[in-house]
Amino acid sequence: MRPGATIYTDGLKSFVGLADAGYKHSPRTQPRPLELRQGVKSVVPLVDRAIGNLQNWLVGTHHGVSRAQLPVYLDEFVFRHNRRGKPMAAFQTLLGLGTGRGPTTYTQISHGLATR
């Protein structure tokens, strides 16, 4: 990055030296939850939406998950999210994964040991 470039960061205090190093610093801090509910625009609206969708999916579909199983559910959410516009692609990916490996046991699933 060349000096004079604008660097967008969060409001973390460790970035205060960027201006002294010759960069233009544009910190963006996320409004507080109360401010967001009152209509203030989010700095990262798509991230907020994805996190909200994840929370609703975990609570609404699965009625919560344990800490040990959370990584497996996150993997599934990411898989579904990345293929949300192309349902046929998700099916083809699952079909390809299913034909290239053996069965996964309940113990592997419940203990997060499923092979990748």
Residue pairs with C-beta under 8 A, 6 or more apart in sequence:
1 7
1 23
3 21
3 22
3 23
4 22
4 23
4 24
5 23
5 24
6 23
6 24
6 25
6 26
7 15
7 18
7 23
7 24
7 25
7 26
8 26
8 27
8 28
9 15
9 18
9 25
9 26
9 27
9 28
10 27
10 28
10 29
10 30
11 27
11 28
11 29
12 27
15 25
15 27
16 25
18 25
19 25
28 43
29 43
30 42
30 43
30 44
31 40
31 41
31 42
31 43
36 42
36 48
42 48
50 81
53 81
54 74
54 77
57 77
58 64
58 65
58 73
58 77
62 73
65 73
68 111
68 112
69 110
69 112
71 112
72 109
72 112
72 114
79 90
79 93
80 90
83 89
83 90
83 93
101 115
104 114
104 115
107 113
108 114
108 115
